[in-house]
Amino acid sequence: LGGGSIINFSSISYMMGNAGYPAYVTSKAAITGLTRSLARELGVDNIRVNALLPGWVLTQKQLDMWATPEDLAKHLEKQCLKEHLAPRDIVDATLFLASKASRMITSQALVVDGGVVVTG
């Protein structure tokens, strides 16, 4: 029998080499390594293991407490897609990885960032 999907959450921060919070960046990089190792180990039981790496997701808390208009504009300049990430974007990607539509996807780090990693 077996089967299933494990979805680990990481971040694009380690791919960007972001400064200022090395423990966070290190932990997110470790999640990708864990994902790949578990995919190899659990694949024999038909369990898929992937990681989701979001960019800057604008939650209401972000908008209320930290996201200034200047920060938002500067961030959009870096993105290929000129629209801010919303929580729904992460939910949809998670549901895809959990679904049968991704039945042959494992050991992957799915970046959902509007194209920030490409541009830095």
C-alpha positions in Angstrom: 0.0 0.0 0.0 1.6 3.2 1.1 1.4 6.4 -0.7 1.0 10.0 0.2 2.6 13.4 0.0 4.8 15.3 2.5 5.2 19.0 1.8 8.0 20.8 3.7 8.1 24.5 3.8 11.3 26.4 3.2 12.0 29.8 1.8 13.8 31.5 -1.1 16.0 33.3 1.4 18.7 30.7 1.3 18.7 30.8 -2.6 19.2 34.6 -2.4 21.9 34.5 0.2 20.0 37.0 2.3 22.1 38.7 5.0 21.0 39.5 8.5 19.5 36.3 9.7 22.0 33.4 9.1 20.2 30.9 11.4 17.0 31.3 9.5 18.7 31.0 6.1 20.6 28.0 7.2 17.5 26.2 8.6 15.7 26.8 5.3 18.5 25.4 3.3 18.5 22.3 5.6 14.8 21.7 4.8 15.7 21.3 1.1 18.4 18.7 2.0 15.9 16.9 4.3 13.3 16.9 1.5 15.7 15.3 -0.9 16.9 12.7 1.6 13.4 11.7 2.6 12.2 11.5 -1.0 14.9 8.9 -1.6 14.1 7.0 1.6 10.3 7.1 1.4 9.8 6.7 -2.4 9.8 2.9 -2.1 6.6 3.3 -0.2 5.2 5.6 -2.9 5.4 8.6 -0.6 6.3 11.9 -2.4 8.4 14.5 -0.5 8.7 18.0 -1.8 9.5 21.4 -0.5 7.7 24.7 -1.1 9.8 27.8 -1.2 7.7 31.0 -1.0 8.8 34.5 -1.7 7.5 37.5 0.2 3.8 36.6 0.8 1.8 39.7 1.7 -0.4 38.7 4.6 -2.6 41.3 6.4 -0.1 41.3 9.2 2.7 42.1 6.7 0.7 45.0 5.3 -0.3 46.3 8.7 3.1 46.2 10.4 6.0 46.1 8.0 5.3 46.6 4.3 5.8 50.2 3.4 4.8 51.5 0.0 8.5 52.0 -0.8 9.3 48.4 0.2 6.4 47.0 -1.9 7.5 49.0 -5.0 11.1 48.0 -4.6 10.2 44.3 -4.3 8.0 44.4 -7.4 10.9 45.8 -9.3 12.8 42.6 -8.6 9.9 40.2 -9.6 9.4 39.0 -13.1 5.6 38.9 -12.5 4.5 42.4 -11.4 1.9 41.3 -8.8 2.4 40.6 -5.1 2.2 37.1 -3.7 -0.9 36.4 -1.7 -1.5 33.6 0.8 -3.8 32.0 -1.9 -0.8 31.5 -4.2 0.9 29.3 -1.6 -2.3 27.4 -0.8 -2.8 26.6 -4.5 0.8 25.3 -4.9 0.4 23.3 -1.7 -2.8 21.7 -2.9 -1.1 20.9 -6.2 1.8 19.1 -4.5 -0.7 17.2 -2.3 -2.9 16.1 -5.3 -2.6 13.3 -7.7 -1.8 15.8 -10.4 1.8 15.8 -9.0 1.9 12.0 -8.6 5.4 11.8 -10.3 6.9 14.8 -8.6 9.2 14.2 -5.7 12.5 15.5 -4.3 11.7 18.9 -5.7 12.0 22.5 -4.3 9.0 24.4 -5.8 9.7 28.1 -5.8 6.6 30.3 -5.7 8.0 33.8 -5.7 6.8 35.6 -8.9 10.3 35.3 -10.3 12.5 37.0 -7.6 15.1 34.2 -7.5 15.8 34.7 -11.2 16.4 38.4 -10.8 17.9 38.6 -7.3 
